[in-house]
Amino acid sequence: MKLPNWHQRPEEFDPESHRDGVLDSSSFLRAADQFISLANKRNKKIEATELQFVMLYASARYAAHVGKNVFNVSDHEEFVQHMVVQYTDMLRSNMADPTV
């Protein structure tokens, strides 16, 4: 099975090729910002160092659900390695971002 890469998405909304539920680049970032906003609100009472692990755990739990129940992967380790590569790429991109 060919698993999707996080950055392979339409740059902008195109009504001709749009599929419901598929995010273009700007919608992807807006959805991510909603989770970050929730984390920032929770950060008033919970340390950021704790919240980062909460978010990682939630992400891992949801990814496991998608891998097992949406993609129906038979090789769990292949899926885990794919997700590790995706996370590493996202983390490196954000670490290099001067606005973070």
MOPAC internal coordinates of N, CA, C and O (Angstrom, degrees):
PM7 1SCF
backbone

  N    0.0000 0     0.00 0     0.00 0    0    0    0
  C    1.4576 1     0.00 0     0.00 0    1    0    0
  C    1.5271 1   109.37 1     0.00 0    2    1    0
  O    1.2310 1   120.90 1   -45.27 1    3    2    1
  N    1.3033 1   115.88 1   134.73 1    3    2    1
  C    1.4585 1   122.14 1   176.44 1    5    3    2
  C    1.5168 1   108.04 1   -87.26 1    6    5    3
  O    1.2310 1   120.72 1   -65.82 1    7    6    5
  N    1.3281 1   116.23 1   114.18 1    7    6    5
  C    1.4620 1   121.43 1   179.64 1    9    7    6
  C    1.5207 1   109.92 1   -89.34 1   10    9    7
  O    1.2310 1   120.02 1   -36.64 1   11   10    9
  N    1.3286 1   117.56 1   143.36 1   11   10    9
  C    1.4674 1   120.22 1  -177.50 1   13   11   10
  C    1.5280 1   112.32 1   -73.67 1   14   13   11
  O    1.2310 1   121.11 1   -29.15 1   15   14   13
  N    1.3154 1   115.49 1   150.85 1   15   14   13
  C    1.4541 1   122.30 1   172.87 1   17   15   14
  C    1.5238 1   108.80 1   -97.46 1   18   17   15
  O    1.2310 1   120.85 1   -35.14 1   19   18   17
  N    1.3093 1   115.97 1   144.86 1   19   18   17
  C    1.4673 1   120.78 1  -171.93 1   21   19   18
  C    1.5217 1   113.06 1   -60.78 1   22   21   19
  O    1.2310 1   119.28 1   146.37 1   23   22   21
  N    1.3001 1   118.97 1   -33.63 1   23   22   21
  C    1.4657 1   121.52 1  -174.33 1   25   23   22
  C    1.5287 1   113.54 1   -91.89 1   26   25   23
  O    1.2310 1   119.61 1   179.49 1   27   26   25
  N    1.3105 1   118.36 1    -0.51 1   27   26   25
  C    1.4652 1   120.37 1   179.29 1   29   27   26
  C    1.5222 1   109.04 1   -90.70 1   30   29   27
  O    1.2310 1   121.37 1   -95.76 1   31   30   29
  N    1.3160 1   114.99 1    84.24 1   31   30   29
  C    1.4545 1   121.55 1  -179.33 1   33   31   30
  C    1.5251 1   108.31 1  -144.83 1   34   33   31
  O    1.2310 1   120.32 1   -19.06 1   35   34   33
  N    1.3165 1   116.99 1   160.94 1   35   34   33
  C    1.4678 1   118.68 1   178.19 1   37   35   34
  C    1.5336 1   110.68 1   -59.98 1   38   37   35
  O    1.2310 1   120.68 1   -39.02 1   39   38   37
  N    1.3147 1   116.31 1   140.98 1   39   38   37
  C    1.4680 1   120.29 1   178.88 1   41   39   38
  C    1.5234 1   111.21 1   -65.08 1   42   41   39
  O    1.2310 1   120.63 1   139.60 1   43   42   41
  N    1.3207 1   116.39 1   -40.40 1   43   42   41
  C    1.4653 1   120.04 1   179.74 1   45   43   42
  C    1.5166 1   109.45 1  -145.11 1   46   45   43
  O    1.2310 1   121.43 1   -14.32 1   47   46   45
  N    1.3096 1   114.87 1   165.68 1   47   46   45
  C    1.4585 1   120.95 1  -178.29 1   49   47   46
  C    1.5177 1   110.34 1   -62.33 1   50   49   47
  O    1.2310 1   120.82 1   -51.29 1   51   50   49
  N    1.3205 1   116.05 1   128.71 1   51   50   49
  C    1.4639 1   122.51 1   177.48 1   53   51   50
  C    1.5303 1   107.76 1  -129.78 1   54   53   51
  O    1.2310 1   119.90 1   -73.98 1   55   54   53
  N    1.3335 1   117.79 1   106.02 1   55   54   53
  C    1.4689 1   120.13 1  -176.84 1   57   55   54
  C    1.5244 1   113.64 1   -58.57 1   58   57   55
  O    1.2310 1   120.19 1   154.65 1   59   58   57
  N    1.3370 1   117.25 1   -25.35 1   59   58   57
  C    1.4662 1   121.16 1  -179.09 1   61   59   58
  C    1.5334 1   112.04 1   -68.39 1   62   61   59
  O    1.2310 1   120.61 1   140.26 1   63   62   61
  N    1.3355 1   116.44 1   -39.74 1   63   62   61
  C    1.4667 1   119.57 1  -174.76 1   65   63   62
  C    1.5374 1   112.46 1  -112.62 1   66   65   63
  O    1.2310 1   120.21 1  -175.30 1   67   66   65
  N    1.3261 1   117.21 1     4.70 1   67   66   65
  C    1.4664 1   120.74 1  -176.55 1   69   67   66
  C    1.5272 1   111.95 1   -65.31 1   70   69   67
  O    1.2310 1   121.50 1   -43.04 1   71   70   69
  N    1.3375 1   114.73 1   136.96 1   71   70   69
  C    1.4667 1   121.46 1   171.75 1   73   71   70
  C    1.5118 1   106.74 1  -118.17 1   74   73   71
  O    1.2310 1   120.35 1   -45.21 1   75   74   73
  N    1.3174 1   116.93 1   134.79 1   75   74   73
  C    1.4619 1   120.35 1   178.39 1   77   75   74
  C    1.5190 1   109.87 1   -55.82 1   78   77   75
  O    1.2310 1   121.35 1   -43.52 1   79   78   77
  N    1.3177 1   115.02 1   136.48 1   79   78   77
  C    1.4521 1   120.80 1   176.81 1   81   79   78
  C    1.5150 1   114.90 1    87.46 1   82   81   79
  O    1.2310 1   119.55 1   172.80 1   83   82   81
  N    1.3330 1   118.46 1    -7.20 1   83   82   81
  C    1.4576 1   121.80 1   178.51 1   85   83   82
  C    1.5214 1   107.73 1   -99.96 1   86   85   83
  O    1.2310 1   120.92 1   -54.37 1   87   86   85
  N    1.3237 1   115.85 1   125.63 1   87   86   85
  C    1.4613 1   120.99 1  -175.17 1   89   87   86
  C    1.5223 1   111.93 1   -91.05 1   90   89   87
  O    1.2310 1   120.91 1   -44.00 1   91   90   89
  N    1.3316 1   115.87 1   136.00 1   91   90   89
  C    1.4591 1   119.26 1   169.17 1   93   91   90
  C    1.5298 1   107.00 1   -79.92 1   94   93   91
  O    1.2310 1   120.04 1    -3.72 1   95   94   93
  N    1.3196 1   117.53 1   176.28 1   95   94   93
  C    1.4663 1   121.33 1  -174.32 1   97   95   94
  C    1.5212 1   113.29 1   -57.26 1   98   97   95
  O    1.2310 1   120.05 1   134.92 1   99   98   97
  N    1.3138 1   117.51 1   -45.08 1   99   98   97
  C    1.4594 1   119.38 1  -176.73 1  101   99   98
  C    1.5276 1   111.66 1   -72.14 1  102  101   99
  O    1.2310 1   119.58 1   143.14 1  103  102  101
  N    1.3206 1   118.41 1   -36.86 1  103  102  101
  C    1.4727 1   121.25 1   175.81 1  105  103  102
  C    1.5271 1   110.96 1   -66.74 1  106  105  103
  O    1.2310 1   120.48 1   144.02 1  107  106  105
  N    1.3233 1   116.69 1   -35.98 1  107  106  105
  C    1.4621 1   122.36 1   176.62 1  109  107  106
  C    1.5259 1   109.86 1   -59.20 1  110  109  107
  O    1.2310 1   120.73 1   131.43 1  111  110  109
  N    1.3337 1   116.21 1   -48.57 1  111  110  109
  C    1.4667 1   120.32 1  -179.41 1  113  111  110
  C    1.5238 1   111.81 1   -66.89 1  114  113  111
  O    1.2310 1   120.07 1   142.80 1  115  114  113
  N    1.3215 1   117.46 1   -37.20 1  115  114  113
  C    1.4843 1   119.99 1   177.15 1  117  115  114
  C    1.5234 1   110.77 1   -63.32 1  118  117  115
  O    1.2310 1   119.93 1   138.32 1  119  118  117
  N    1.3219 1   117.74 1   -41.68 1  119  118  117
  C    1.4681 1   120.86 1   178.40 1  121  119  118
  C    1.5263 1   110.17 1   -64.40 1  122  121  119
  O    1.2310 1   120.14 1   137.74 1  123  122  121
  N    1.3382 1   117.34 1   -42.26 1  123  122  121
  C    1.4683 1   120.63 1   177.33 1  125  123  122
  C    1.5201 1   110.51 1   -62.30 1  126  125  123
  O    1.2310 1   120.47 1   139.01 1  127  126  125
  N    1.3342 1   116.70 1   -40.99 1  127  126  125
  C    1.4687 1   120.75 1   179.17 1  129  127  126
  C    1.5249 1   112.25 1   -61.45 1  130  129  127
  O    1.2310 1   119.74 1   149.43 1  131  130  129
  N    1.3173 1   118.09 1   -30.57 1  131  130  129
  C    1.4681 1   120.55 1   177.19 1  133  131  130
  C    1.5202 1   110.92 1   -64.69 1  134  133  131
  O    1.2310 1   120.04 1   139.50 1  135  134  133
  N    1.3249 1   117.52 1   -40.50 1  135  134  133
  C    1.4629 1   120.83 1   176.93 1  137  135  134
  C    1.5256 1   110.95 1   -68.37 1  138  137  135
  O    1.2310 1   120.59 1   139.98 1  139  138  137
  N    1.3291 1   116.47 1   -40.02 1  139  138  137
  C    1.4614 1   120.83 1   178.28 1  141  139  138
  C    1.5216 1   110.35 1   -64.50 1  142  141  139
  O    1.2310 1   120.21 1   140.35 1  143  142  141
  N    1.3163 1   117.21 1   -39.65 1  143  142  141
  C    1.4674 1   121.39 1   178.07 1  145  143  142
  C    1.5295 1   110.65 1   -61.37 1  146  145  143
  O    1.2310 1   120.48 1   136.91 1  147  146  145
  N    1.3299 1   116.69 1   -43.09 1  147  146  145
  C    1.4608 1   120.07 1   176.83 1  149  147  146
  C    1.5240 1   110.32 1   -61.84 1  150  149  147
  O    1.2310 1   120.06 1   137.12 1  151  150  149
  N    1.3228 1   117.49 1   -42.88 1  151  150  149
  C    1.4650 1   120.83 1   178.46 1  153  151  150
  C    1.5251 1   110.53 1   -62.15 1  154  153  151
  O    1.2310 1   120.23 1   138.76 1  155  154  153
  N    1.3304 1   117.16 1   -41.24 1  155  154  153
  C    1.4625 1   119.96 1   178.89 1  157  155  154
  C    1.5264 1   111.59 1   -63.12 1  158  157  155
  O    1.2310 1   120.08 1   142.59 1  159  158  157
  N    1.3288 1   117.44 1   -37.41 1  159  158  157
  C    1.4679 1   120.36 1   176.28 1  161  159  158
  C    1.5183 1   111.14 1   -65.92 1  162  161  159
  O    1.2310 1   120.66 1   136.55 1  163  162  161
  N    1.3330 1   116.34 1   -43.45 1  163  162  161
  C    1.4668 1   120.68 1   179.64 1  165  163  162
  C    1.5244 1   111.35 1   -67.92 1  166  165  163
  O    1.2310 1   120.63 1   155.21 1  167  166  165
  N    1.3443 1   116.40 1   -24.79 1  167  166  165
  C    1.4600 1   121.79 1  -178.85 1  169  167  166
  C    1.5263 1   112.30 1   -66.37 1  170  169  167
  O    1.2310 1   120.08 1   167.70 1  171  170  169
  N    1.3186 1   117.44 1   -12.30 1  171  170  169
  C    1.4706 1   120.04 1   175.97 1  173  171  170
  C    1.5210 1   110.82 1   -67.93 1  174  173  171
  O    1.2310 1   120.04 1   155.07 1  175  174  173
  N    1.3415 1   117.54 1   -24.93 1  175  174  173
  C    1.4600 1   121.44 1  -178.55 1  177  175  174
  C    1.5242 1   113.26 1  -121.76 1  178  177  175
  O    1.2310 1   120.20 1   163.36 1  179  178  177
  N    1.3205 1   117.21 1   -16.64 1  179  178  177
  C    1.4617 1   121.51 1  -177.42 1  181  179  178
  C    1.5261 1   107.99 1  -122.92 1  182  181  179
  O    1.2310 1   120.34 1   -45.86 1  183  182  181
  N    1.3120 1   116.95 1   134.14 1  183  182  181
  C    1.4649 1   120.96 1  -179.31 1  185  183  182
  C    1.5269 1   111.16 1   -61.83 1  186  185  183
  O    1.2310 1   121.47 1   -35.46 1  187  186  185
  N    1.3256 1   114.79 1   144.54 1  187  186  185
  C    1.4682 1   120.94 1   179.77 1  189  187  186
  C    1.5232 1   111.05 1   -58.51 1  190  189  187
  O    1.2310 1   120.28 1   144.65 1  191  190  189
  N    1.3304 1   117.07 1   -35.35 1  191  190  189
  C    1.4636 1   119.72 1   179.76 1  193  191  190
  C    1.5229 1   111.54 1   -65.61 1  194  193  191
  O    1.2310 1   120.05 1   150.83 1  195  194  193
  N    1.3265 1   117.51 1   -29.17 1  195  194  193
  C    1.4653 1   121.21 1   174.66 1  197  195  194
  C    1.5267 1   110.73 1   -77.77 1  198  197  195
  O    1.2310 1   120.76 1   136.88 1  199  198  197
  N    1.3366 1   116.16 1   -43.12 1  199  198  197
  C    1.4656 1   120.50 1  -177.84 1  201  199  198
  C    1.5206 1   112.80 1   -62.44 1  202  201  199
  O    1.2310 1   120.29 1   145.24 1  203  202  201
  N    1.3318 1   117.05 1   -34.76 1  203  202  201
  C    1.4640 1   117.71 1  -179.94 1  205  203  202
  C    1.5189 1   110.28 1   -62.02 1  206  205  203
  O    1.2310 1   119.97 1   144.25 1  207  206  205
  N    1.3353 1   117.67 1   -35.75 1  207  206  205
  C    1.4617 1   119.93 1   178.37 1  209  207  206
  C    1.5254 1   111.53 1   -74.77 1  210  209  207
  O    1.2310 1   120.31 1   146.62 1  211  210  209
  N    1.3280 1   117.01 1   -33.38 1  211  210  209
  C    1.4620 1   120.42 1   175.35 1  213  211  210
  C    1.5287 1   109.20 1   -61.61 1  214  213  211
  O    1.2310 1   120.57 1   133.83 1  215  214  213
  N    1.3336 1   116.51 1   -46.17 1  215  214  213
  C    1.4582 1   120.37 1  -178.99 1  217  215  214
  C    1.5270 1   111.13 1   -66.78 1  218  217  215
  O    1.2310 1   120.07 1   140.63 1  219  218  217
  N    1.3264 1   117.47 1   -39.37 1  219  218  217
  C    1.4611 1   120.23 1   177.08 1  221  219  218
  C    1.5247 1   111.08 1   -62.76 1  222  221  219
  O    1.2310 1   120.81 1   136.92 1  223  222  221
  N    1.3361 1   116.05 1   -43.08 1  223  222  221
  C    1.4584 1   119.95 1   179.72 1  225  223  222
  C    1.5285 1   110.43 1   -63.70 1  226  225  223
  O    1.2310 1   120.74 1   134.58 1  227  226  225
  N    1.3304 1   116.19 1   -45.42 1  227  226  225
  C    1.4655 1   119.94 1   179.47 1  229  227  226
  C    1.5306 1   110.61 1   -61.25 1  230  229  227
  O    1.2310 1   120.70 1   138.43 1  231  230  229
  N    1.3179 1   116.27 1   -41.57 1  231  230  229
  C    1.4598 1   120.54 1   178.74 1  233  231  230
  C    1.5252 1   111.13 1   -64.13 1  234  233  231
  O    1.2310 1   120.52 1   136.24 1  235  234  233
  N    1.3273 1   116.61 1   -43.76 1  235  234  233
  C    1.4662 1   120.58 1   179.17 1  237  235  234
  C    1.5216 1   110.51 1   -64.37 1  238  237  235
  O    1.2310 1   120.56 1   139.23 1  239  238  237
  N    1.3194 1   116.53 1   -40.77 1  239  238  237
  C    1.4698 1   120.48 1  -179.38 1  241  239  238
  C    1.5282 1   110.12 1   -64.32 1  242  241  239
  O    1.2310 1   120.53 1   135.15 1  243  242  241
  N    1.3380 1   116.58 1   -44.85 1  243  242  241
  C    1.4567 1   120.30 1  -179.69 1  245  243  242
  C    1.5301 1   111.00 1   -67.92 1  246  245  243
  O    1.2310 1   120.22 1   140.25 1  247  246  245
  N    1.3373 1   117.18 1   -39.75 1  247  246  245
  C    1.4660 1   120.71 1   177.72 1  249  247  246
  C    1.5252 1   110.65 1   -62.09 1  250  249  247
  O    1.2310 1   120.48 1   140.41 1  251  250  249
  N    1.3363 1   116.69 1   -39.59 1  251  250  249
  C    1.4720 1   119.81 1   177.61 1  253  251  250
  C    1.5302 1   109.96 1   -62.83 1  254  253  251
  O    1.2310 1   120.46 1   138.55 1  255  254  253
  N    1.3166 1   116.73 1   -41.45 1  255  254  253
  C    1.4697 1   120.64 1   177.10 1  257  255  254
  C    1.5312 1   110.40 1   -59.71 1  258  257  255
  O    1.2310 1   120.45 1   131.61 1  259  258  257
  N    1.3185 1   116.75 1   -48.39 1  259  258  257
  C    1.4695 1   120.81 1  -178.72 1  261  259  258
  C    1.5290 1   110.40 1   -63.60 1  262  261  259
  O    1.2310 1   120.60 1   134.73 1  263  262  261
  N    1.3335 1   116.47 1   -45.27 1  263  262  261
  C    1.4624 1   119.69 1   179.62 1  265  263  262
  C    1.5148 1   112.62 1   -59.63 1  266  265  263
  O    1.2310 1   120.97 1   134.14 1  267  266  265
  N    1.3381 1   115.76 1   -45.86 1  267  266  265
  C    1.4603 1   120.24 1  -175.50 1  269  267  266
  C    1.5224 1   113.36 1   -79.32 1  270  269  267
  O    1.2310 1   119.86 1   142.28 1  271  270  269
  N    1.3333 1   117.86 1   -37.72 1  271  270  269
  C    1.4638 1   121.23 1  -169.69 1  273  271  270
  C    1.5263 1   115.85 1  -108.42 1  274  273  271
  O    1.2310 1   120.17 1   161.63 1  275  274  273
  N    1.3251 1   117.28 1   -18.37 1  275  274  273
  C    1.4663 1   120.21 1   178.95 1  277  275  274
  C    1.5322 1   109.71 1  -105.13 1  278  277  275
  O    1.2310 1   120.98 1   126.67 1  279  278  277
  N    1.3382 1   115.74 1   -53.33 1  279  278  277
  C    1.4698 1   119.85 1   177.91 1  281  279  278
  C    1.5250 1   112.15 1   -81.07 1  282  281  279
  O    1.2310 1   120.50 1   161.80 1  283  282  281
  N    1.3184 1   116.64 1   -18.20 1  283  282  281
  C    1.4713 1   121.23 1  -177.17 1  285  283  282
  C    1.5260 1   111.70 1    50.63 1  286  285  283
  O    1.2310 1   120.66 1  -132.48 1  287  286  285
  N    1.3428 1   116.33 1    47.52 1  287  286  285
  C    1.4596 1   119.64 1  -178.33 1  289  287  286
  C    1.5256 1   110.08 1   -66.12 1  290  289  287
  O    1.2310 1   121.20 1   -40.41 1  291  290  289
  N    1.3076 1   115.31 1   139.59 1  291  290  289
  C    1.4676 1   119.63 1   176.86 1  293  291  290
  C    1.5230 1   110.17 1   -94.12 1  294  293  291
  O    1.2310 1   120.80 1   150.67 1  295  294  293
  N    1.3314 1   116.07 1   -29.33 1  295  294  293
  C    1.4594 1   120.89 1   179.51 1  297  295  294
  C    1.5294 1   108.65 1  -101.90 1  298  297  295
  O    1.2310 1   120.66 1   -85.83 1  299  298  297
  N    1.3209 1   116.33 1    94.17 1  299  298  297
  C    1.4619 1   120.80 1  -177.26 1  301  299  298
  C    1.5223 1   111.57 1   -60.86 1  302  301  299
  O    1.2310 1   120.24 1   140.50 1  303  302  301
  N    1.3231 1   117.15 1   -39.50 1  303  302  301
  C    1.4685 1   119.96 1  -177.66 1  305  303  302
  C    1.5234 1   111.50 1   -64.90 1  306  305  303
  O    1.2310 1   119.90 1   142.11 1  307  306  305
  N    1.3220 1   117.80 1   -37.89 1  307  306  305
  C    1.4706 1   120.43 1   177.06 1  309  307  306
  C    1.5281 1   109.77 1   -61.25 1  310  309  307
  O    1.2310 1   120.35 1   137.47 1  311  310  309
  N    1.3235 1   116.94 1   -42.53 1  311  310  309
  C    1.4659 1   120.87 1   178.95 1  313  311  310
  C    1.5265 1   110.35 1   -65.42 1  314  313  311
  O    1.2310 1   120.24 1   136.25 1  315  314  313
  N    1.3341 1   117.14 1   -43.75 1  315  314  313
  C    1.4672 1   120.91 1   178.77 1  317  315  314
  C    1.5260 1   109.79 1   -58.27 1  318  317  315
  O    1.2310 1   120.01 1   132.93 1  319  318  317
  N    1.3114 1   117.59 1   -47.07 1  319  318  317
  C    1.4668 1   120.85 1  -179.04 1  321  319  318
  C    1.5288 1   110.95 1   -63.65 1  322  321  319
  O    1.2310 1   120.36 1   141.28 1  323  322  321
  N    1.3240 1   116.92 1   -38.72 1  323  322  321
  C    1.4672 1   120.01 1   177.20 1  325  323  322
  C    1.5319 1   110.29 1   -61.05 1  326  325  323
  O    1.2310 1   120.65 1   135.78 1  327  326  325
  N    1.3234 1   116.35 1   -44.22 1  327  326  325
  C    1.4609 1   120.38 1  -179.04 1  329  327  326
  C    1.5290 1   111.86 1   -68.49 1  330  329  327
  O    1.2310 1   120.13 1   146.14 1  331  330  329
  N    1.3180 1   117.36 1   -33.86 1  331  330  329
  C    1.4703 1   121.02 1   175.97 1  333  331  330
  C    1.5265 1   109.80 1   -62.30 1  334  333  331
  O    1.2310 1   120.35 1   136.51 1  335  334  333
  N    1.3196 1   116.94 1   -43.49 1  335  334  333
  C    1.4647 1   121.09 1   178.14 1  337  335  334
  C    1.5308 1   109.89 1   -62.93 1  338  337  335
  O    1.2310 1   120.18 1   137.53 1  339  338  337
  N    1.3357 1   117.25 1   -42.47 1  339  338  337
  C    1.4666 1   120.39 1   179.97 1  341  339  338
  C    1.5305 1   110.50 1   -61.97 1  342  341  339
  O    1.2310 1   120.65 1   132.70 1  343  342  341
  N    1.3409 1   116.37 1   -47.30 1  343  342  341
  C    1.4661 1   120.80 1  -178.97 1  345  343  342
  C    1.5317 1   110.60 1   -63.18 1  346  345  343
  O    1.2310 1   120.30 1   136.20 1  347  346  345
  N    1.3229 1   117.03 1   -43.80 1  347  346  345
  C    1.4654 1   120.85 1  -179.73 1  349  347  346
  C    1.5212 1   110.39 1   -59.08 1  350  349  347
  O    1.2310 1   120.32 1   136.37 1  351  350  349
  N    1.3154 1   117.00 1   -43.63 1  351  350  349
  C    1.4622 1   121.22 1   178.87 1  353  351  350
  C    1.5280 1   111.06 1   -64.14 1  354  353  351
  O    1.2310 1   120.32 1   136.54 1  355  354  353
  N    1.3290 1   117.00 1   -43.46 1  355  354  353
  C    1.4678 1   120.45 1   178.82 1  357  355  354
  C    1.5256 1   110.87 1   -63.52 1  358  357  355
  O    1.2310 1   120.40 1   135.96 1  359  358  357
  N    1.3293 1   116.85 1   -44.04 1  359  358  357
  C    1.4633 1   120.54 1  -178.28 1  361  359  358
  C    1.5243 1   110.29 1   -64.52 1  362  361  359
  O    1.2310 1   120.04 1   135.31 1  363  362  361
  N    1.3142 1   117.53 1   -44.69 1  363  362  361
  C    1.4594 1   120.09 1   178.46 1  365  363  362
  C    1.5272 1   111.72 1   -61.92 1  366  365  363
  O    1.2310 1   120.28 1   138.97 1  367  366  365
  N    1.3237 1   117.06 1   -41.03 1  367  366  365
  C    1.4668 1   120.59 1   178.34 1  369  367  366
  C    1.5189 1   111.17 1   -61.44 1  370  369  367
  O    1.2310 1   120.63 1   136.79 1  371  370  369
  N    1.3224 1   116.40 1   -43.21 1  371  370  369
  C    1.4629 1   120.31 1  -178.93 1  373  371  370
  C    1.5270 1   112.47 1   -73.16 1  374  373  371
  O    1.2310 1   119.79 1   145.25 1  375  374  373
  N    1.3293 1   118.00 1   -34.75 1  375  374  373
  C    1.4659 1   120.60 1   177.06 1  377  375  374
  C    1.5337 1   110.40 1   -65.37 1  378  377  375
  O    1.2310 1   120.16 1   148.26 1  379  378  377
  N    1.3132 1   117.30 1   -31.74 1  379  378  377
  C    1.4623 1   121.53 1  -179.99 1  381  379  378
  C    1.5299 1   112.94 1   -82.52 1  382  381  379
  O    1.2310 1   120.55 1   170.45 1  383  382  381
  N    1.3225 1   116.55 1    -9.55 1  383  382  381
  C    1.4724 1   121.36 1  -177.43 1  385  383  382
  C    1.5313 1   109.94 1   -78.82 1  386  385  383
  O    1.2310 1   119.27 1   -64.19 1  387  386  385
  N    1.3129 1   119.00 1   115.81 1  387  386  385
  C    1.4690 1   120.70 1  -178.54 1  389  387  386
  C    1.5386 1   113.66 1   -68.48 1  390  389  387
  O    1.2310 1   120.02 1   166.57 1  391  390  389
  N    1.3267 1   117.57 1   -13.43 1  391  390  389
  C    1.4682 1   119.54 1  -179.68 1  393  391  390
  C    1.5216 1   112.74 1   -86.29 1  394  393  391
  O    1.2310 1   119.99 1   172.32 1  395  394  393
  N    1.3292 1   117.62 1    -7.68 1  395  394  393
  C    1.4717 1   120.28 1  -179.78 1  397  395  394
  C    1.5106 1   108.95 1   -79.76 1  398  397  395
  O    1.2310 1   120.10 1   180.00 1  399  398  397

